Amino acid sequence: MDYSKPLDAALFPKGCERCSLTKFSMWMCVPIWHLIFGTVAALVVFGGGLGYTALDNRFGFGLWITLDLAIIALGAGAFFTGLLRYILNIEELKSVVNFTALLGFLCYTSAMVILVLDIGQPLRSWFGYWYPNSHSMLTEVIFCISCYCIVLTIEYVSLILDSDAFSGNKYIQHLAHNFHVYMPLFAGIGAFLSTFHQGSLGGMYGVLFGRPYLFREGFFVWPWTFFLYLLSAVSAGPMFSVIVITIMEKFTGRKFVSWKVKQLMGKIGGTMLVVYTIAKCLDSYVWIHDLLPRAGNTFDEMFFGFIYSEIWFWTEHITLIVAILFLVIPRIRRIPFFFYTGLLLTCYSVVLNRYLMTVQALGIPVLPFENWTYYWPNWSEWGAFAFIFGYSVLSLSLTYRYTPVFPEEPELNKK
């Protein structure tokens, strides 16, 4: 026995080094602790109901929905990268397509976990499928997200079947080969499903005519928030994938993706970001100068104090413009500091947008006798965030250790 190698070294991807089992076990204590805390919070909510949270009749949407919408947007790198790789045949993206599928799987399954908590009565979660409201955009979201989770699960299973643990099983190897053969089909289905549910999450807000911060007029059969949410997702998704890859490289001390591929992802995301930012600025201009006055409201009435300050509205727009400067201009994008700053600013702006569209919109009084309402999540709601963090880090660590997530890793780390 070679005592210089970890005990589970036989399960590692070929040509890849991993840390010792002891060090890995110590690292796993971090996500496990978050999982325990999150599980306790979930049990409290399941046992006592939503009364144990800071949610009420006024704030039915809070941290959970903000987090849900944010991770769905950030997980859009899965369908967009898959579309570019398998449908448009951009060969350079083969080194990241496995990882984006993994990240998308974690983001979407995390979103489903949050929804189970947020619906308040998980035992009735099947009502949305059996008694669908055909007039609600959320019905489409329910079915599209559920189906897309199945697609991502298939892509994740194919990655597991590629691991060396199954290298001696001909049946599994044949099954894995067939998964790869039909992967363009799965990528196409995933792109179709994700396009509609990403957009409908925004369209859901746009049809709320009683909420002046949210309501938008239609473009074809959808309010134009449908397209804003879709564009923001395809902008931030590839960038979030690069951020997570880079964090993993820093923690492990290994290279997973070449700088050239990262630059390509940043260029693609930056190009989509330009389209999104133009659409976003046009939306804000029309909202301020047309929609609000016609509804009898003013721009200043949409903000109050510091928590609901217009600072956050302008911050969302300014960060997008700065990110464009960092990512679209080639000479600036090639500088690592500006490149990664541009990625972070884009993701921050999209997350801030989901917060403003959820919490800010509900805090604004819509009747003459109402006052501004404040909301702050309590520990049980933060517990859901801890659970998602622990689940994602745990799954990501195990998958990275035992499966060939990064096909170019051996070549990039040759000594």
Stockholm file with secondary structure:
# STOCKHOLM 1.0

chainA/1-415         MDYSKPLDAALFPKGCERCSLTKFSMWMCVPIWHLIFGTVAALVVFGGGLGYTALDNRFGFGLWITLDLAIIALGAGAFFTGLLRYILNIEELKSVVNFTALLGFLCYTSAMVILVLDIGQPLRSWFGYWYPNSHSMLTEVIFCISCYCIVLTIEYVSLILDSDAFSGNKYIQHLAHNFHVYMPLFAGIGAFLSTFHQGSLGGMYGVLFGRPYLFREGFFVWPWTFFLYLLSAVSAGPMFSVIVITIMEKFTGRKFVSWKVKQLMGKIGGTMLVVYTIAKCLDSYVWIHDLLPRAGNTFDEMFFGFIYSEIWFWTEHITLIVAILFLVIPRIRRIPFFFYTGLLLTCYSVVLNRYLMTVQALGIPVLPFENWTYYWPNWSEWGAFAFIFGYSVLSLSLTYRYTPVFPEEPELNKK
#=GR chainA/1-415 SS CCTTSCTTGGGSCTTCCCCCHHHHHHHHHHHHHHHHHHHHHHHHHHHHCGGGSSCCSSCSSSHHHHHHHHHHHHTTHHHHHHIIIIISCCGGGGGTHHHHHHHHHHHHHHHHHHHHHHTSCGGGTTHHHHSCCTTCHHHHHHHHHHHHHHHHHHHHHHHHHTSGGGTTCHHHHHHHHHHHHTHHHHHHHHHHHHHHHHHHHHHHHHTCTTCTTTCCCEETTEETHHHHHHHHHHHHHHHHHHHHHHHHHHHHTCCCSCHHHHHHHHHHHHHHHHHHHHHHHHHHHHIIIIIHHHTTCCSGGGCBTTTBCHHHHHHHHHHHHHHHHHHHSHHHHTSHHHHHHHHHHHHHHHHHHHHIIIIIHHHSCCSTTCCCCCCCCCHHHHHHHHHHHHHHHHHHHHHHHHSCSCTTHHHHTCC
#=GC SS_cons         CCTTSCTTGGGSCTTCCCCCHHHHHHHHHHHHHHHHHHHHHHHHHHHHCGGGSSCCSSCSSSHHHHHHHHHHHHTTHHHHHHIIIIISCCGGGGGTHHHHHHHHHHHHHHHHHHHHHHTSCGGGTTHHHHSCCTTCHHHHHHHHHHHHHHHHHHHHHHHHHTSGGGTTCHHHHHHHHHHHHTHHHHHHHHHHHHHHHHHHHHHHHHTCTTCTTTCCCEETTEETHHHHHHHHHHHHHHHHHHHHHHHHHHHHTCCCSCHHHHHHHHHHHHHHHHHHHHHHHHHHHHIIIIIHHHTTCCSGGGCBTTTBCHHHHHHHHHHHHHHHHHHHSHHHHTSHHHHHHHHHHHHHHHHHHHHIIIIIHHHSCCSTTCCCCCCCCCHHHHHHHHHHHHHHHHHHHHHHHHSCSCTTHHHHTCC
//
